[in-house]
Amino acid sequence: MKQYDFKQMEKRWQRKWAEARAFAAQDFATDRKKAYVLVMFPYPSGDIHMGHLRNYAIGDVVARYRRMQGYNVLNPMGFDAFGLPAEQAAIDRGVHPREWTNQAVSTYRRQLIAAGISYDWDRMVNTSEPAYYRWTQWLFLKLYELGLVYKKDSPVNWCPEHGVLANEEAADGTCWRCGRPVVRRQLSQWFVRTTAFAEDLLAGLDELPGWPERIRLMQRNWIGRSEGTGVIFEIPALTESIEVFTTRADTLFGVTFVSIAPEHPLAERLADIGGTREDLAEFREKVMRQTSIDRSAEEREKEGLDLGVTALHPLTGREIPILAADYVLMEYGTGVVMGVPAHDTRDFAFAKKYGLDIVRVIEPLDAEDDILPYTGYGVMVNSGDLDGKSSSEGIALLNQRLAGAQLGGPKVQYKLRDWLVSRQRYWGVPIPLVHCEKCGWQPVPEEDLPVLLPEEVTFSAGDTARLANNPKFVSAICPRCGGPANRETDTLSTFMDSAWYYLRFCDPHNDRAPFDGSKIEYWMPVDNYIGGKEHTVGHMLYSRFVCHSLHRAGIIKFKEPFRNFFSQGILYKDGAKMSKSRGNVVSVDHFLEHYGADTARMISLFWGPPDRDVEWQEGGVEGCARFIKRAYGFFAEVWQQVSDAPQPPDQVKSQTAREILRIRHLAVKDITASMDEWHFNTTVSSLMIFLNQLTEVWQEAPAEVQQDNENRALMKEALLALVKLLSPMAPHLAEELWALADQEGFVMHAAWPTYDERHLKQKEIEYGITVNGKLRGRITLPATVTENRARDAALADERIRKQLKGRKVMRVIVVPGRVINIVAK
């Protein structure tokens, strides 16, 4: 019998699929429901390892299953190809980022094809190609047109080599790429008003029951809706006021100072009046060397500076000092905080250090809690006519009082910050704006898009954006007055690229618009979105914002882009997440060379439920490889015996035929259930059981039973069902067996098998009979047999009676449905 040569067979089927465009989705199909299955597109960083493959295999199993269920499936793939890692990799290797990126994309695509992932490659997008980023620029300008884009000075994590870094890229105070110390500095940057949609984004989560609750909770917490009180403090020296937000208006009488972020624009003006300008500059420089995470850490010692200016307490009129404090962050709230040291842990430590008044205004209900700082609720004291009121009563009354005096009142605030989209790197989408001395900032006309990223670039350390070093790029003409202008030299955050790519997949070759409205209406929203939970409060929130914005502009008819979201688990090896930096990856190329794609797919899903973290286990690999070989061998051998079998009869008579029928229908039921529930590890296990049961029932049947037409017909049906059930998990093997059976077309386009509950019940069960632990015979009994009757039947069997001759039966143990154990002396 021919051996299963996975190398030759897998390449052949991959070629046939490509030639037939077997994975192509059909726009506007009316004969089938649509299913848009999408795995988060990757950043192409070199080779794929088995941890990556697990993610892609999950999505591909779903896509293949949906096709066999009769859906019109869109299963696309693209590449999030801009960004700092590509730029740094290109610098390290002395090549252009485009060259490095294109090579990485080519490698990724080759490996995904080799793994049998059924992507519609005709729809591939690459965010670094002008045909794509032209429309990223269009999106930015639409947001600009809607009044959702603005520029302001903002404190950022700054690396002299790599520019602006996210907090997680500077978590320990050094750059994650080069290790240089990171400082905080003010930069004029572009922002998108995500806060304008805070309430819409929060409410929209209730319309997403297909998202795991923990994921929705992460977004709720990130948006962070708080109901509280706005409080206005007048500053006599400026004849101005500042507003703070608090959820504890009941502590307002305990305010003894106001703290302000050192980088707040108002702080410098206050320092000028208070004569502390030089001190503030020195303090600010020190603070700006710290990250936001360091500054807000609860355990670290707080530092501050009295600015020499006071504010008026809105209730008592008392003057209270204003201090710059390092634990107050400009990017959170208003950048100004009221200091209530008796009832806030950080304020307490700060007040102790700088000798500020500490006034208790809340008495705890439990005397054991009577230690400052007390942060709980209780009864108001030292609060004028509100003494004796509960915290909740006091909050309500103070909201009314402040509102009546136009000094504040009820307010809703969000933790969500506006989206910083400026980057100073080269390898990104140029921001399509120009600055004219006469007209200010002007958008590039849509007909002039894309603003092309120049191929010439100088990678030198410095304080300016990379593109600022290219005079040819910078020089532009104002689209409003026709005078000279300068292009914006920042590039867009890659989050902007990925915030809309799922829309482009619906119409990837459109050169007149980012997408056709009718195609978007047909395919969107994404039915199954698959990716890591680490993207919950970045990419996925920005994607939702983009759709809400486009909906408000009347461009699309839906608000939510992802109907269902599945967060896959992580593959660990040697106790750590697979990562090149840790040196614990298993290369996909290496694995495919030794075991093949079907084994890779099955083992990556066999180790545990796909939403759970799992550890790499070498032992299971050989088991999956043996299963594939056994499935091929058994099918090839038995198909020769049953291929010409007639149609099975309506009524099945023989015990073997009934058992084959039961095994098939039970396997279809179990595997369908596990596929519907995304328990793909159970699917693999059930496939193995199905093969084992078919093998056992056929190999134990005498030759005359195997030759019976009824048994041959039912085994033929069971084998074809096995091939169909294998198809999502082991598609190459399934196609090879389908062709071996001379079936029409691809099995991936065949209908998923169905089951009939009537065939699941066993009328008779074969029991093994052991005597003192050794198998001595078998007996077939009704499925409903009682233990007593099973015992009597076993003892009455002629073969067993001979085994027991001259012995005394001490005990008979019946294991229902399996075995009858006889203990005899």
N, C-alpha and C positions, 0 to 999 in steps of 0.2 A: 504494500500500500504506500502511496506517495506521502512523504512527510510534509508537515506544515512548515513551509519556508516563509517565515514572516517578512523577511527583508524583500524578497521578490514580490510576494503577494500584496503587501501594503503599498509599495510603490506603484504597482499596476492599478490598484483601485483608486489611489489618489489621482493618477493620470486620467482614469476613466471619469471620475467625478468632475475634474476640471474641464475635460473635453465636452462633457454633457451639460456643463453649468448646472450641476445637480443641486447646488445650494442657493440658486438665485431666487430672490423673492419677487413676487409679481404685484405691481401696483394695481390697486382697484379691483382685485379678484372678487367676483360676486358669488362664486360658487362655494366659498369657504370663509370661515371666520379668520380674522388676522390674529397673529401672535407675534409681538415684538419682544424678542429675548435679547438682552444686552448685558454683557460683562463689561465692567469699567475698562475703558481702553488704557493701555499701559504707557508708561514712559519708557521708551526703548533705550535700555542701558547696557546692551551687550547680549549675553546669552540668557535663555530661559532656564530656570532650574525647576525641580520637581514640585517645589512649593508653589511656583507660578502655575504650573500645569494643572495642579489640583483645581485652581479657580476656574481655568478655562474649560476643564473637563466637566465641571458642575454645569456651567451654562450650556455646553454642547449636548450633554445628556438631555437637558430640558428641551432644547431646540429640536433634537432628533425625535424625541418622544412626541412633541407637539405636531411635527410633520406627519408622523404615523397615525396620529389622532385625527388627521384631516385638516389641520390648520395651514393657512398661508403664512409661513414663518419668515420673519425678517431677523436674521442673526448676523449682524455686521461686525466689523473690526476696523480700528484705525489706531493712530498713534499720537499721543500727547507729546509732541517732539521738541517743543521749545523749552527753554529753562536753563537755570544755572548749572545743573550737573553736566549737561552736554557742553556748555561753554567751558567749564573747568576741565572736562575730559579732553576737549580739543586743545586747550592750552597745554595740558600735561603731555600730550602726544605731538604737539607741534603741527596740528592739522586744522583745517577750517571746520567750525561746528557743523556746517551742512554736510561735509564729507563724512564726518564721524557719525552724524545722525542717520544719514541715508544708509550707511553700512549697517548700523544697528537695526534699522527698520527692516532691511533685507534679511538679516539673520533671524529676527523675530518671526517674520512672515514664513521663512523656510521651515522653522521649527514648528510653528503652529500647523502648517500644512502636513508636515511629517507626522504630527500627532493625531491626524485625522479630524481636526476641529473643523466643523462644517460652516465656515464663514463665507458669506457672500462677498468675495474679494472685489467684485465689480464696484462695490460701494465704499471701498477703503478711503479713509480720509487721513491726511497728515497735516497737523496744525501748523507746521513750519513751511508749508507750500503756499505761495501767493493765492492760488485758487481757493484756499480755505481762509487764510487770514484776511483776505479782502473783506470777507463777511464778518469776521471778528471785529474789524474796524467799523463796519456798517453798524454792528450791534452797539459798539461804544458810542457812536454818533447818535443812534436812536435814543440811548439813555441820556446823552447830552441834550438832545432836542427836547426830551421830556422834563428837563430841569433836574435830573438826578445825578449830574456830574458836577463837581466843583473842585477848586484847588485851594489848599490852605497849608500853612506851616504845621508840621506834625513831628513829634519826637519819634525817632526810629532807632532800631538796633543797627549800628553802622560798622561794617568791616571795610577797612581801607582797600582791600583787594576785591571784595565781592559785593560791596554796596549794601543795600538794605537787606536785612535778614528778618525772617519771622521769629517769634519768641522761641519756638522749638528748635530753631537753627542756631540759637545763641543761649541755650539753656544754662550752660555752666559759665557764661561770661566770655566764652571764646567762640570763634567762628567754627562751625561744624566742618567746613571744608579745609581751611588752612591753619586753624589753631591760633590765629592772631587774636589779641584782646579786642573785644567788641565794646564800643562806646555808644552812648545815647547822644543823638544830635538832632537838631531841628532841620528839617528839609521841607521845601515847598513841594507838595505832592498832590496827585489827583486822587479823589475819592468818589465813590458811588454811594448814593444815599439809600443803603439797604434799610436804614431805620425808618424810612418813609413807608415801608411795607411790614413793619414789625408786627402790627396787629393782624394783618392779612396772613402773614406767614405762620403766626401762632394759631389762628383759627383754622387754617388749611390743614393742620395736622390732624384735626378731628375727622377730616374727609379721607384719611389714609389708613383704613383698617388693615390693609395688606402690608403695612410696615410693622416690624416688631415693636412692642411697646417700649422696650429699652432704648431703641433708636429714636422714637418720637420723643421720649423723655429727655434724651440728650439734646435734641433741638429746642425743646421747651426751655430747658435750663439755660441753654446758650442765648436764646432770645431774652429770657429772664425778665418777664413782666413783673413789676412791683407796683403795688398800690400804696401810696404814701402821701407825703405832704411837701409842697414847695414852700420854702421859707426865705424871705427877702431880708437881707441885712444892709442897711444904709451905711455908706462910707462918707462921713462928713467932709473929709479932706479932699474928696474927689467929686462931691455932690453927685455921686453915682451909687449904685447898689449892686450887690452880688446875690445870686440865688443858690441855695443848696437844696438837696433832696434828702428826705429822711423817712424811714418807715416807723420811726419812734418819736412822733410829735409829743408824746407824753413826757419826754425827757427834755423838752425845750427850755424849761426854766433852769436846767442844769448846764446850759451852754456857758462856758467860761472863756472860750477863744474860738477863733476861726482859723482853719489851716488851708493853705493853698498850695497847689503843685508848683515847685520852683520854676518849671518851664512855662507856666501859665503866662500869657501876654500881659495880664493885669499885674502880675507880681513885680515886673520891672517898673511899672508906673508907680506902684505903691512904694517900692524901694527908693525911687527918686524923691518922693515926698518925704519919706522917713529917713533919708540920709544913709541908706544901707545899700546903695547900688553896687559898690565894689564887693561888699560882703556877699551879696546875693550872687554876683557873677562867679565868685570863687566857690560858693556853695553849690550853685547850679552845675558848674564844671565837674565837681566831685560826684554829684548825684547822677549826672548823665553818663558816667562810666559804668553805672549799674543797670542791670536789666530790670524790666518791670516785675519779673518774678522775684528777683532779689529784693526789690524795694517793698513789695507787698507781703513778704514772708512774715508770718506772725511772730516767729521766735527772735528775729534779729532786733538789735537795739535801734530805736528810732532817732533820727536827727532832724533838727529844725533850725530856723533862724527867725528871730523877731524882726519884722520889717519896719517897726517904728511907727505903724499906723494902726488906728483902731476902727472898729465897726460898732454900730449901735444895735444892742439887743432889741429885737422887734417887740418884745412884750414889756420889758422893764426899762428900756431906754438907756441901760447902763453901757458904758464903753467897754469893749473887750478887745484884746490884742489880736492882730492878724499875724500869723507866722507861716513862713514857707516850711513845709514838712516833706521829708523824702518819701513817706509812705502814701502820700496823696498823689495819684496819677492823673495826668492831664486827659488821658484817653478814657477814663471811667467817670461817668456822670458829668458834672459841670467842671470838674477839676478843683472844686472848692468843697470843703467838708466842715460842718459845725462840730466843735470839740466838746464832748460830753464825758469827761474823764471818770465820773463816778459810775458810768453805766456802759462803758466801752473799753475793752481790754487794751487796744492800741493807744487810745486817747489817755487812758490812765497812766500807762508807762511814760508816755510823752510828757504829760503834765507833771509827773513826779520828777522827771529829769530836769525840766525847765522851770520848776517852781510855780506852776500855774494853779489857780484855784480849783478845788475839787468839791463840788456841792452835790450832796445826795438829794435826789428829787423823787425817787421811787423806793418805797418800803416793800420788802418781800413779804409774801403771805406766810411763808415758813421762816420762823426766827433763825433756824439753822443756816439759812442762806444769807445771813446779815453780815456779809463780808464784801468789801469793795475791791474791784469793780463788780457790781451786781448787774447782769445783763438781761435778767428776766423781766416779766411783767409783774405788776403788783398794785400798790395804792400810792397815789401821788402825795408828796409832801414838799414843803418849801416851794410851793407853786401857787402862792397867792390864793385867790378865791377858788382854785381847783383842788385845794388840799382835801384829801379824803375820797376823791374820785378814783375809780378804777382806771387802769391804763387805757382800756378800750373806750370808756366814757370820756376820758381826757382827750384822746386823739380826735374823737368826733367833735367835741366842743372847740378844740383849738383849730381844727379845719374851718369851722364856721367863723371863728373870731378872726383868723388871719385873712380869710377871704373878704370879710366885711371891711377890714382895714386896708385892703388891697396890699397886704404884705405876704401874700402866698395863698395857700389853701390846698384842697385835694389835688393830687397829681398822679399820673401814671408814668413810670419811667421803665426803660428797658436796659438790660445789660448789653444788648446787641449794639455793636459799633458800626459806623459806616465802613465800607469796604475800601481799603487802601489798594489801589490798582497800579500805582507807579513802581517801576523797577529801574535800576540804573545799569542793568546788564545790557549786553549787545544782543544776545540770542533770544529775541522775543518779538512781539508784534509792535511795530512803531505806532505810537499814539497819533491819530490823524488830526492833529491840531497845529496851527501856526500862530505865532505871536507877532502882531504888528504894533509898532509904537503908537500909531494913530488909532487903530481900531480894536486893539486888545486881542484877546484870544478868539480865533476864528476856526470853525470846522472846515476840514478839507471837503470840497464838494463830492457828492457820491459818485459822480461820473469820473472823478480823478482817482478813485480807489482802484487797486490798493496803493497805499504809500509803501513802496518797496523797501525792504531792508537791504542796505547796501552790502555788497559782497566784501568791500574793503573794510577792514577793522584793525584797530591797534589795541592789543590787550596790555595795557599798562596800568599800574596801580595809581590811584589818585582820587580826588574828591568829586570828580564830574562823571556824568554818565558816559558810557563808552561811545555813544553816537555823537557826543559833543565834540569829539576829536576828529570828526569828518566834516570839514567845511562845505564840501559839495552837497552833502546830505542836509546840513543845517540851513543852507541858503534856500529861500522859497519866496513866493509871491503871495501877497495877501489876496485872498479870493474876493474880498469886499471892495477894497480901494485900488487894487492893482499895484500897490507900492511894495517895497522890500519887506520881507518878514523872515522870521526864524522858525524852523520846525521845532516842535517839542522833541527833546532828545531822550526822554525816558521811554521805556517800552512797557507793555502791559503785563501784568501778572499772568502767569499761565492759568490761573483759575478762570480768567476771562475766556481763554481758549476752550476750556473743558466745560464751561457753564452752558454751552449750547450745542455741543457736537452731536448729541442724540437727535437733534432736529435736522442737522445736515445729512445724516444717514438716510433720511427719508427722501432726499432729493440731491444726491451728492454731485451731480454733474451740471447742475443749473448754473449758467454763467450770467443770468439776468437778475437773479435774486438769491438770497440765502436758501430759500426753499419755496416750493409751490404750495399755496394754501390748501389746495384740495388733497395733496399728498400728505401734508401734515395732519389734516383732518382724518384721513384714512388710517394712518399708522399710529399716531399718538393717542393716548400716552403710552410709554413703554409698559408692557404688561409684566415683565419680570426683569428687574434690575438687580445685578449681582455684583457685590464688591465688599470692600473692607469697612468695618465700622469706624475706622480712623478718619474716613472721609465725611462723616455725618455732619459735622459743624463747619466744614469748609466747602468742598466741592458740591455736596448735595444741597446745602443751604443756598449757595449762590445760584445753582441751577434752578431751584424753586423760585428764587427772586427774579431771575431772568424771565421765566414764564409768566409770573405774576405781572411783571412790567410790560411784556409784550401783549398780554391780555388786556391790560388797562389801556394800552395804545390802540387796541382794536386790530392788532396784527394776527393774533391767534385766538382760538375760541375756548381754550382750556387754560387752567391756572397751574395744575399740578402735572409735572412731567413723568413721574414714576408711580404707577398704580400699585405695584407690589415691590418690596425691597427684601432681598435676602443677603444677609451678612455671613460670608463664609468664614470658617475657622482657619487657623494658622497651622502650617506644617512645621513641626519642630524636629531638630536632629541634635543629638547629644545635649538635650535639655535646653536648647536655644532656638529661636526662630531662624529658619534657613536664611543665610545672608552671605554674600561674597566677602564682606568685611570680616565675618567671623570664621570664614574658611570651612563652613560646614554644609555647603551646598552639594546636591546630587545633580549633576548636569543632565539635562534632557537628552542632549546628543549622545552622551555616554550610555544612558539608560536605553534609548531606542536602538542603539547599535547592538546591545547585548540581549534585550528582551522584546523589543518591538513596541509599537504604539498601543496595541490593545491591552497588553499587560500593564503598560504605564498608566493607562486610563483606569483600568479596573483596580489596580492596587492603590492608586491615589484616592479612590472612593471607598475602598474596602475597610480601611483602618478605623473608621468611625463616622458618625453622622456628619454631613458636610458643614454644619454650622458650629461644630466643635473643634477645638484645637486638638491635634493628634501628633504623636511621635512617630518618626520614621522607624519602620521595623523591617529589617532585612529579611527575616524569616518568611514573611508573607509573600515576598516577590516570587520566589520559586513556586509557591503554591498556585499563584495566579497563572504563571507561565505553564505549569503542568495542566491546569484546568483547560486552557485554550488548546493545547495539544490534544488532550483527551477528547474535547468536544469535536475537534476536527476529525480525529481518528474514528470515533464512534459513529459520527454522522456518515463519513465516507464509506465505512464498512456496511452499516445497516441500510443506507439508502440503496445500495446495489440490490438488496433483498426485497425492498418494498416499493421501489420507484414505479413499477408497473402495476401496483395494487389497484383494484377497482374502487369505486366509491364505497364508503362504509355503509352498512345497512342502517335502516331507521331504528331497529331494535337490536341492541347488543346482547349476545347470548353468553359467550364464554367468560370465565372468570378473568383470564388474562386480558381480554378486550376491555372488560369493565375497569380493570385496574389501570390500564394505559389511559383510558378516557378520564378516570378520576385524577390521575397524576397530572395530566395536561391541564385540565380545568382548574385544579387547585393551584398549579404553578402560575397560570395566567392571573388568577384572582390575587394571589399573594404579591406577585411582582407588580401588577397594576396598582395595588394599594400602596406599596412602598414607593413607586414612582410618583404617585399623586401627592404623597406626603413628603417627598424629597428625602426619603430615608434610603439613599443610594447604597449605603453599606449593606443594608438588608436586601436590596435588589441583587447585589452580587452574590450574597449568601444563598438566596433563593434560586438563582440560576445554577449554582453548584449542586444544590439539593435536587433540582429538577433533572439535571444530567445524571446524577448518581441513581436516582429512582428509575429513570428510563433504562439506564445500563443494567441495573440489577434485574428488573422485571424481564428484560429481553434475553439476557445471558443465562438466566436460570430456566428459561422456557425450553422445553425439549424441541428438537428439530421440527417435529410435526406441528407443534404449536406455532412456531415461527413461520411455517409455511402456510398456515391457515389464512385465507383471504381476509377474513374479518380482522384478525390481529394485524396483518400486514397493512391494511387500510388505515387502521387507527394509529399504528406506529408512524405511518407516513405523515398523517396530520400532526402528530405530536412533534415530529422532527421539524416540520415547517414552522410550527409554533415556536419551537426552541430558537430557530434562526431569527424570527421576528423579535423575540424577547431579548436576544443578544444584541440586536442592532444598535441601540443607543449606547451601550457600554463598550462593545467590541465590534465596531462597524466594519472593519476590514475582514475579520473572520466571518461575520454574518454575510457580507457580500460574496465572499468566496464560496460559502456553503450554498447560498441562494443560486449562484451560477452553476455549481456542481449539480444542483437539483433541476437545472434547466428551467428555472422560473423566469417570468417576464420582467424586464426592467430592473430597477434597483430595489433591494429589500427596504432601504430607507424610505421609499415612497409607497411601500405596501401598507395596508391597513393594520393597525394594532389588533392583535387577537382578542377575542371576547370569551367569556366563560358562561356556563349555565349552572346555576346552583343545584339543579337536579342531579348533576353528575358528580357532585362533591361528596356525597354520602357513600360510604362503603357498605355494601350489603353483606360481604364476607371479609374476614380478616384471617391472614395466615399467622399462626402462632408457632414459634419455635418451642421445642420441649427439651429441657435439659434434665439430666439425672446426675446429681452431685456435681453440677457445674459444667458438665460436658454435653454438647448438643447431640441428642440421640434421635431426633425426628422432628417432623413438622406436621401440623394439622390445620385444616381450614374450618373455621367456625363462623356462625352468623355474627354480624357486627354487634348485635344486641345481646349476645350471650352473657349470662350471669357468671360470676366467678365459680359458683358451685358446679354449674353445668360444664364450664371449661375444665374444671378439675376432674370431673367424672369422665369427660371425653378423652382427656389425656391418659388417664389410668386405664381406660378401656382400649386404647390403641394397641393393635397387635404387636408392633415393634417395641413399644414401651413395656408391654407385659413381659416380653422376653428379657428385656434389660433388668426388670425388677424380680425376676424369678429367683426365689430363695432369699429375698431381701424383705425387710420391713420398712414400709413407708412411714417416715417420721413426721414429715410436713410437706405441704404443697403450697407454693407461693405463686399466685397469678398476678402478673403485671399486665393490666388491661391493654389490649391491642398489640401486645408485643411478644411476651414469652410466658411459659409455664415452667416454673422451677420445682423439681421434685428432689427432696432430700430423703435418702434411704440408707439403711444399714444392712 
